[in-house]
Amino acid sequence: MANSIPGSLPYTDTKPVGSADFYFVINSTFRFILHRLGRDGWIRYLTDLGTGYYAPVNTQRQQGGLSAVAGYWRAFFAAEPGGEVEVKELSDRVELRVKVCPLIKHLRAHGRACGWGTATFPCNLRTATCRAAAIRCSARARGASAPRRSPA
């Protein structure tokens, strides 16, 4: 991990220029993986990604608690151009209110369909990373989520 401050991202690219290409590529890649591996394989892929690649983030969350969770999401969405997100840190949870997802916004603006893999990616990956960090994660309608510390 390039940066070890709590809440930091596991990568250094903030996508100021390349986000448009990245969003198209990630949507196509997710479709390919889903087509090739099926639904169960897709979820296994995201679980592996969430526990392997995101291990430094999971460690930060375990050590830093909810403030590390909130810090990560603030840094994540600050690096994503065009999103509208509210990150609220409460005493028992962190709430994310994604009003505009930058990826979906970009795909729609260019007439591209958002595949099932792209639409479910955030929830499945968030579930894997929360589980690895011993944080309970729940999702509600309209994409809101509230990671919480699991009881010890």
N, C-alpha and C positions, 0 to 999 in steps of 0.2 A: 504494500500500500504506500502510495507516494506521500501521504500526509497522515499523521497520526493524531491530529487534534480530534477530540470527541465531536462526532457529528460530521466529520469530513467524508468525502467520497473516496471510493476505492480506485478512482481514475483522476487524471488531471485535465482531460479535455472538457472544456465547458461548452463546446458545440456552438460558438457564436456564429460560425459560417457554415459548418457542415451539417447542421441539424436537418435541413431539408432532405439531403441525400440519405442521412442516417435513418430518418423515419421511413422512407420508402424501402430501404434495404432491410430494416428490422421487420417490417410488416411482411415482406417477401420471405425472409428467413424463417419467421415464425410459421408461415403457411407451409413452407417446405418441410420443416421439422414435424409439424403436425401431420402432414400428408404421409411422410416417410415412417414415422414412429407411432402414429395413432394417439388417441387421447391419453392413454396410460403412459406411453412413452414421453409425451409432451410434459406431463406432470412430473415424471421422473427427471427429465432434463431440467426443469425449473427447480426441483428439489435439490439436485446436485449443484446447480448454479447458486442457489440460495444458501447452501451449507459450505460449499467449496470457495468459490470466487468471493462471496460476501463474508467469509470467515472473519476478516479484520473488522468489518462493520458490526458483525454479531458480537465480537469480543468487546468492542466499544460500547455497545448497548448493554451488555452484561455488567460492565464496569461502571458505566456512566448513568445507567437507568433511563428514566423518561426524558431527562434533559438531553441525553445523547441521541435518543430517538428523534426528538423534536429538532435538534441541531442537524441531524442527517437529512431530514426531509426539507428543512429550510435550504440547505446547501444544494440538495438535489434539484429542487424546483427553481432555485436561483440560476442554475446552469441550463435550464430548459427554456429557450425563448418562446414567448407567446402563451405561456400557461397562466392561469389565474387560480391560485391555491392559497388557502388559509391554513396555517399550522398553529394549533392552539394547544399549549401545554397546561394541563390541569394537574391537580394534586394526585390523581389516581390514573391518569391516562393522557395520551396525546391524540388529539382529533385532527384529521386531515379532511378538509373540505375542498375537493377538486371541482372547481366551477368550470374550468376550461382545461382539458387535457391537451397539451401542445401537440402530441403525436396524432391524436384523433382529429384535432382541429386542422392540422396540416394535410392529413389524408383526405378529409372531406373537402377542403378548399381546392384540391387538385383532382376531385372526382374519383378518388380511389376508395375501394371498399375496405373497411376495417375487418380483418378476418377474426374468426373466433379465437385463435391463438393470441392475437394482439389485444383483443378485448378482455381476455381472461388472464393475460400475463401479469398485470399488477397484483391481482388477488392471489394467484398461485405462488408467485415469487415472494410476496409479503408474508404469506402463511409459512413458507419454508424458512425465511429469515427470522421471523418472530419465534417460531418453534426452536430454532437453533440457539436463539438468545434467551430462551425461557421467558418470552413475553407473549401474552395472549393477544390475539388480534381478532377483531370482529369487524365485519363489513355490514353496512346498512344500505338501504336503497339510495340511489344517486351517487354511489361511489364513496361515501364517507366511511372512514375506518377509525378505530380507536385502539391502538396497541396498548396493552396493559401489562404490568408486571404479574407473572404467575405467582401464586402463593408458594412459599418455600416448603 
